[in-house]
Amino acid sequence: MNYDKNDPMIAQAMGLCDYVASVSEEIWQSCLATITKEMPGVNAKNIYITGCGDSYCAGIAMKPAFDALVKGAHVVPARAMDVSRRLADFRYEDALVISISASGKAARVVEAAMESNRQGAATLAITSGKETPLGKVSQTCLVVPRPNVPPSPGVLSYVCSCLALSYAAVVMGA
């Protein structure tokens, strides 16, 4: 079978192993530096992992890691729209809301972090920089590299989000 290696999504998939090898240590060190005993919400009993699209799917994929490693926590992947606008099902007391956006600019994710702050939850952003809109509105920001790829479905950013979440679960569960 022939693959068009110039297709951005195929190119990302073909380069996946090399990309993970190149960013894994950086993400691990960022988790160790960011997720400390002093971080707001580090021992929360209610953990919501939110985002849009691939970022939301990363939360679903990594829920089992949180369930296995962060003992005693109730972990819920939730769409950003639900976190920001459909509050009835959420327990914001003793809660940590982990908001994911590779660019840090996704409006619904930023809105979810702002509403979570307003409701009294601790907020952790997983994004490409502290100066992004999401980084600015969150109490804590876990900075992860943003893949430099042409616009296409985010294969590499999804994997980067999964890696950051799995490492976060390891550190929070220690």
C-alpha atoms as one frame of an Amber mdcrd trajectory, in Angstrom:
protein
   0.000   0.000   0.000   1.303   3.459  -0.899   1.008   6.321   1.558   1.177
   9.983   0.667   3.931  11.042   3.063   3.204  14.668   2.173  -0.245  14.405
   3.759   0.090  16.209   7.132  -1.818  13.582   9.103   0.124  10.680   7.591
   3.399  12.545   8.183   2.454  13.029  11.850   1.553   9.369  12.262   4.784
   8.251  10.585   6.831  10.524  12.870   4.971   9.629  16.065   7.656   7.473
  17.710  10.394  10.016  17.029   8.202  12.829  18.350   7.373  11.011  21.601
  11.054  10.198  22.124  11.972  13.858  21.615   9.403  15.343  24.055   8.919
  12.661  26.704  11.659  13.835  29.092  10.645  17.489  28.700   7.032  16.696
  29.607   8.121  14.529  32.554  10.351  17.294  33.930   7.557  19.837  33.464
   5.208  17.574  35.457   7.739  17.185  38.262   8.310  20.943  38.430   4.618
  21.864  38.232   2.714  19.208  40.160   4.029  19.639  43.670   2.571  19.147
  47.135   1.873  22.906  47.144  -0.106  22.916  43.890  -3.754  23.865  44.460
  -5.947  20.783  44.058  -3.132  18.228  44.070  -5.040  16.104  46.602  -8.529
  16.840  45.255 -11.182  14.171  45.598 -13.018  15.284  42.437 -10.918  15.547
  39.272 -12.440  16.777  36.030 -10.396  16.506  32.832 -11.769  18.799  30.177
 -11.102  19.972  26.670 -12.574  20.046  23.185 -12.067  17.527  20.402  -8.764
  15.666  20.715  -8.082  17.252  24.109 -11.369  15.903  25.470 -10.570  12.486
  23.968  -7.166  12.525  25.708  -9.035  12.908  29.012 -11.192   9.899  28.204
  -8.143   7.855  27.198  -6.203   8.708  30.363  -9.049   8.284  32.884  -7.899
   4.711  33.637  -4.434   6.016  34.569  -5.968   8.439  37.078  -8.317   5.744
  38.395  -5.389   3.372  38.970  -2.854   5.844  40.326  -4.713   8.648  42.112
  -6.374   6.666  44.882  -9.647   7.910  46.341 -10.302  10.434  43.587 -13.501
  10.545  41.551 -12.252  11.192  37.996 -14.553  12.445  35.232 -13.605  13.381
  31.674 -15.979  16.189  30.676 -16.553  18.334  27.608 -15.526  21.939  28.142
 -19.058  23.085  27.315 -20.422  20.899  30.130 -17.912  22.238  32.661 -18.600
  25.854  31.781 -22.365  25.779  31.250 -23.964  22.661  32.748 -22.917  22.894
  36.363 -25.572  20.761  38.055 -23.630  17.488  37.794 -20.295  18.839  38.980
 -18.926  18.785  42.511 -16.649  21.806  42.641 -15.836  21.414  46.338 -12.477
  19.675  46.801 -12.110  19.629  43.003  -9.332  19.984  40.464 -10.270  20.851
  36.898  -7.566  19.930  34.390  -8.132  21.915  31.191  -6.321  20.875  28.024
  -5.690  22.972  24.927  -2.506  22.653  22.864  -2.810  26.243  21.640  -4.254
  27.563  24.884  -6.746  29.533  22.813  -9.809  27.262  22.642 -12.600  29.568
  23.824 -14.726  26.872  25.508 -11.716  25.487  27.396 -10.731  28.945  28.634
 -14.356  29.531  29.633 -14.415  26.206  31.514 -11.283  27.148  33.492 -12.743
  30.565  34.328 -16.043  29.058  35.504 -14.201  26.428  37.539 -12.225  29.175
  39.281 -15.451  31.077  39.931 -17.015  27.963  41.456 -14.023  27.481  43.780
 -12.261  24.571  42.091  -8.501  24.457  41.650  -7.467  24.715  37.993  -4.567
  23.160  36.114  -3.951  24.012  32.461  -2.094  21.668  30.138  -1.069  23.927
  27.293   1.832  25.318  25.293   2.577  28.310  27.517   1.769  30.251  30.657
   1.032  33.336  28.558  -1.687  31.649  26.494  -5.268  32.659  27.347  -5.754
  29.297  29.120  -2.467  29.584  30.979  -3.368  33.065  32.189  -6.759  32.094
  33.677  -5.611  28.878  35.368  -4.085  28.708  38.836  -1.375  26.314  37.664
   0.020  25.754  34.172   1.734  22.598  32.979   3.648  23.694  29.894   4.027
  21.075  27.175   5.611  21.432  23.728   3.308  22.221  20.862   4.072  20.219
  17.734   5.191  22.335  14.796   3.080  20.761  12.068   0.865  21.969   9.244
  -2.824  22.393  10.108  -4.448  18.958  10.215  -6.112  16.682  12.730  -3.891
  16.751  15.813  -2.272  13.336  15.994   0.850  14.658  17.748  -0.933  17.124
  20.037  -3.305  14.344  21.112  -0.400  12.059  21.989   1.355  14.930  23.781
  -1.806  15.545  25.857  -2.085  11.839  26.696   1.550  11.726  27.733   1.165
  14.824  29.940  -1.964  13.408  31.575  -0.383  10.011  32.209   2.669  11.634
  33.780   0.404  13.922  35.835  -1.417  10.836  37.151   1.903   9.245  38.114
   3.080  12.347  39.971  -0.289  12.986  41.676  -0.538   9.347  42.727   2.938
   9.164  44.244
